[in-house]
């Protein structure tokens, strides 16, 4: 008898059904809930330390907990050592199509590269002239 291959959509839907059926046992220990709250805080809470990098730049919070679970399964974040959520388009909103899970080390390398690139903006000038 062949074992049924589970797709990421099937895995995500089973997690969502389980959450809806039993609810989260303790919301503070639920990683999806914690991630959703931290994204929301940095986008809409003026007093959050990271608001200046997210909410002040106009980055919106347009993702649900079900979307985060689907991303988790799609990107196989459960296999990663230290998964973090990342926006593909750095100036885009938090949406299902713009987000992905990557390793924390890869995310920090990406942000360091962007900081170095954006540190000295050159407008309308050639670098070799």
N, C-alpha and C positions, 0 to 999 in steps of 0.2 A: 504494500500500500504506500502510495506516494504522500510525503508530507507536504502540506500546503505551504507555499512560499508566502510569507507575510510581507506586504508592501508597507512603506512608511505611512501611507494613508490609513491602512488597516490598523496599524499599531497606534497611530494618533487617535483614531476614532474609538478604539477600545479604552484608551486612557481617559478620553473625554467622557465616555459612557460611565466608566467606573467612578470618575469624579462626580458626575451628576447624580449617580445612584447613591453613593455613600457620602458624598461631600468630602471636603478636606478635613482630616482628623484634627489637625492643628494648623491653622493658617500660617503661623509663624515658622513652621517647619516645612511648609510646602514651597519647594524651590520655584515653581512657576508663579505662584502668588507673589513671592518675594521679588522676583525679577520684574513682574508687571508693576508693582508698587515703586520699585527703584527707577524704572523708566519714566513712570508718570511723575514722580517727584522732581526729577531733573528737568522735565519739560514744562511743568506748570507751577511749581512751588518757588516763588521768588526768593524765599529764604534758604533754599537748598544751595550748598556750596558749588554745585556744578551747573546751576541754572544759567550762568553767564555763557557757558559753552553750548547749551542746548536751547532752552526756552527763549533766551534773549536773542538768539540767532534765528528764531522763528521755526525751530524744529518741532513738529507736532507729534502727538501721542495718538496714533490711529491704529493701535494693535490690541487685540483681545487676548485673554488667557488661552482660548482655544487656538488662536494663531500661534502663540508661543509654543504650545504643545505640538502643533503640526511642524513647526520649524525644528523643534527638538528631535522629532522622529525623522524628518526629511534629511537633516544634516548629520544624523547619527551622533548627536552630542553626548549620548549616554556612553559612547566608546571613548570619548575624549578625556584626557587627564584633568584639565581645568577649562571647561567650555565657557565662553563669554559671547554675548550677543553683539553683532557688528552690523552697521549699516553699510551697504554696498556703495551707495551714493552718500558721501559725507554731509552734503547739504540737504539731503532728502529727509522726509518724515520717517517715523517708525511705522512701517507698514509690512504686511506679510511679504510682498514682493521685493522690498528693499532691505530686508533683514536676513541674517544668516548667523549660525553659530560657528565660531572658530576658536582655536586654542588661545589662551590668554597670552602666551609668548608671541604668537603671530600678530595678535591685535596690538600689543605694545610696540612691536617692530614697525607695524604699519603707521601707528600714530607718531612715532619718532621720525619716520621718513617724511610724513606730511608736515611736521613742525619744522624740519630743516628746510624743506622746499618752500614753505610759506613764510619763513622768517625774514627774508630780504626780498620783498616783491619788487620786481623791476617792470615799470610800465613804459611802453613805447620806446624802449632803448635796446640796442643790440649789445650783447655781452662782450663781444670782441672788438668793439670800436672805441 
